[in-house]
Amino acid sequence: MGVLAVFRSITTNGILRGISMKKAYKIWGILLIACLFAACGASVDVLEMPSNPYEIDILYCEDELIALYMPHPNELVPQEPANQPADELPEYGYTYGIDYSELGDNIEYYAEYEAHYYEYELPAEPVEVERIRSNLDPYRPMIALTFDDGPVQNTALLLDLLENYDARVTFFVLGSQIGEHEDVVKRAFDMGHEIAGHSWSHGNMHRLDEDAIRAEILSAYYAIMAVTGYSPMMFRPPYGNANQLVREVAYELDFAIVNWSVDPRDWQTQNAYLIYHHVMDNVADGLIVVMHEWVCATIYAMEYVIPQLIDRGYQLVTVSELFYHSGITPQPGVIYRRGR
């Protein structure tokens, strides 16, 4: 039986019976066009990453057009990777706002940090807020995207993107960066994202004594509390470095330590193509991904990663949400790299 004969049979014997064939064909045509649009629309928001990394050369980032050179992996300049042994790292690691070379021993170092405790007017009472969304499906896969070293100017761009997809992430922020970006931190918190500490200055905690480690953790914590009134009792040490002393201080202060299970090394490659493929090739239910929003290529890659993760069925959640639905109660001084 031909297509027209089928349409004619359905029309004369179905819901369209009683109207002229001319009108019936118009109705069928409209329905067919609507179905085509629906089929196309289902994949409109799921972008495809260009197959050639060298096609990605312009990115609107930090309020100006930046030409990004996408190096071949063989051309990458080696840098300090996360979790590198302390004796192979620079004396103080990356720092923000403090020149360690001008400090004397650790007592002077600690005194420098002690002052940060009193730069912020803390709320009289911590904010009581439910940070676990009730509409999450515990039986569907979850993944926690996390971003380190902010807040920076790029953070606002990332927040815009996350808002489009109603996705949640965790920001591990530097206390020294908060003062210039309080509005961004407050916006992220109000959107439901999680804000946790990543130390005050990004110093290498394997090089610090007990008092200095305590100051790094608490200074960032107090800075977050001053802006949001809330901060989870967890932190991420710079480089993921958490030796026995760091864990002991974290235990004393009642902080859990959150590292990661997927690391695209965006800070090293600066390549949206490589970042995208590393994340998409390694994600699985319950994993924690570490990235850095100061890397422009990461913001670009997220325009593809986020919608495609959602299309694969993942729920983009905060670390606390991941732990909650994994049956994990974070314990002080314990290192966590994934949820369920």
Secondary structure, DSSP 8 states (H G I E B T S, - for coil): --HHHHHHHHHHHSTTTTS-HHHHHHHHHHHHHHHHHHHHHTTTTS----SSGGG--EEEETTEEEE-----GGG------TT--GGGS-SS-S-SS--GGG--SHHHHHHHHHGGGGSS---SS------S-TT--TTS-EEEEEEES---HHHHHHHHHHHHHT---EEEE-HHHHGGGHHHHHHHHHTT-EEEE--SS---GGGS-HHHHHHHHHHHHHHHHHHHS---SEE--GGG---HHHHHHHHHHT-EEE--SB---HHHH--HHHHHHHHHHH--TTBEEEEETT-HHHHHHHHHHHHHHHHTT-EE--HHHHHHTTT----TT-EE-B--
